[in-house]
Amino acid sequence: MGLAVASELSKSHKDIIVVEKNSSFGQEISSRNSEVIHAGIYYPKDSLKTRTCVEGKDLLYALCAENNIGHRKIGKLIVAIDKNEVRDLEDLFKKGLENGVSDLKLITKVEVKRMEPYVQAKAAIYSPSTGILDSHGLMKNLAWQFQSRQGIIAYNTEVIGIDRTNDEYELTVQDASEGAFKFSSRILINCAGLNSDKVAEMAGIKKGEYKLKYCKGDYFKVHSNKAKFINHLIYPVPKKNYSTLGIHATLDLQGGLRLGPDEEYVDKIDYSINEAKKTSFFEGMGKFLPFIELDDLWPDTSGIRPKLQGPNEGFRDFIIRDEAENNLRGFINLIGIESPGLTSVLSIARMVRKMVESQI
Ligand SMILES: Cc1cc2nc3c(=O)[nH]c(=O)nc-3n(C[C@H](O)[C@H](O)[C@H](O)COP(=O)(O)OP(=O)(O)OC[C@H]3O[C@@H](n4cnc5c(N)ncnc54)[C@H](O)[C@@H]3O)c2cc1C
């Protein structure tokens, strides 16, 4: 998110610094996801999640094509396995069309069999514009674009304090080699992912206003022989509150197949995978991917979602907010940027540019 915002701003503005606590970009949420370019089917019509996803998808495909960033518009099936799910699927189909995803098709069991002979389903939604991308390639390209316009990325530099001084924000940062130092900026954009609620508080947002909950998702890799059994991404019908899209089967650009992510609220950041979940992954996915056997699965990676909603709570949208109304002019917060954040990234970057330009 930070690289995309910086790259977008650097097209028409100077003196932009990205401050990153790690030794490289993409070591947290952005390198631990499904790498799916979503179509924009699931969320409420006027939400930021839908609007930025639908716009962001087209921007992302265009950027990937122009810059040789690995991607494939592979398409996806959301499959229903019983009568109840077929009803939910029909509702989801209508929602997708209302959201402006005009290429969706509701397909029958026979059509599913024709497209995916090894997948079990009573009906499905086919989304041809869903795809996969090389998220590291995307970040590398955004960093390169930003740096080629004189943008600076300060790695190994952690923001540890923020003070409002006159019309500026004075940041205290901890540099791995030089210790702590301060610098000031008129505009401050908080894209701190899993720490974005804490960074917001450092700048003066009331404690607890944007409290993030961490929701971990584990992935299991499937034996390489089985990847050839599917041609599209395969998703279940999601939970009603769309808190996650459900454990799905994704193919990557190298042709690998994996299952995940599941949903587990956690108190701290720990990326280790609980192997004991293997059985529940197998049982859940076996309903529509019967060709997978228990011994085909082994632990892969995990990621942590920065969620605004707790377990079983209703839908929460992205927070992309100019904090002028909180008396913090020049401070822009990006909080709760979970899925479909990767798809939405270029659209969000444009939104943030407009917010910045309305202040200068
Ligand atoms: C399991 C999972 C699956 C997902 N699947 C998809 C998908 O298929 N499609 C999709 O569109 N989206 C998906 N997403 C969502 C997407 O990955 C995120 O929306 C996106 O990567 C968020 O990017 P970010 O820049 O906000 O966070 P990050 O990539 O975490 O970047 C935040 C950066 O801020 C830095 N930072 C934090 N605090 C400080 C500080 N104090 N000082 C300096 N630097 C700091 C961190 O080091 C980090 O590099 C998924 C997310 C998860 C967790």
The ligand as a Gaussian input file, in Angstrom:
#p B3LYP/6-31G(d) Opt

LIG

0 1
 C       -4.169000     -14.510000       4.363000
 C       -4.436000     -13.328000       3.464000
 C       -4.884000     -13.530000       2.151000
 C       -5.135000     -12.445000       1.319000
 N       -5.466000     -12.664000       0.018000
 C       -5.668000     -11.616000      -0.805000
 C       -5.970000     -11.842000      -2.169000
 O       -5.940000     -12.953000      -2.667000
 N       -6.277000     -10.760000      -2.937000
 C       -6.289000      -9.498000      -2.430000
 O       -6.634000      -8.582000      -3.170000
 N       -5.938000      -9.242000      -1.147000
 C       -5.607000     -10.277000      -0.339000
 N       -5.234000     -10.051000       0.952000
 C       -5.124000      -8.665000       1.428000
 C       -3.803000      -8.009000       1.039000
 O       -2.731000      -8.901000       1.175000
 C       -3.587000      -6.779000       1.929000
 O       -4.715000      -5.937000       1.823000
 C       -2.363000      -5.957000       1.571000
 O       -1.257000      -6.773000       1.345000
 C       -2.080000      -4.962000       2.697000
 O       -0.931000      -4.233000       2.390000
 P       -0.352000      -3.168000       3.398000
 O        0.668000      -2.394000       2.657000
 O       -1.482000      -2.454000       4.045000
 O        0.334000      -4.023000       4.568000
 P        1.843000      -4.617000       4.638000
 O        2.191000      -5.328000       3.388000
 O        1.952000      -5.369000       5.901000
 O        2.739000      -3.328000       4.713000
 C        2.814000      -2.529000       5.871000
 C        4.267000      -2.150000       6.052000
 O        4.371000      -1.207000       7.107000
 C        5.564000      -1.477000       7.811000
 N        5.445000      -0.912000       9.160000
 C        4.551000      -1.238000      10.116000
 N        4.743000      -0.484000      11.218000
 C        5.786000       0.341000      10.950000
 C        6.464000       1.350000      11.694000
 N        6.099000       1.672000      12.951000
 N        7.521000       1.995000      11.108000
 C        7.898000       1.683000       9.836000
 N        7.298000       0.720000       9.095000
 C        6.245000       0.076000       9.639000
 C        5.638000      -3.010000       7.827000
 O        6.954000      -3.457000       8.075000
 C        5.121000      -3.360000       6.438000
 O        6.155000      -3.528000       5.491000
 C       -4.956000     -11.121000       1.812000
 C       -4.504000     -10.918000       3.118000
 C       -4.218000     -12.009000       3.925000
 C       -3.665000     -11.798000       5.307000

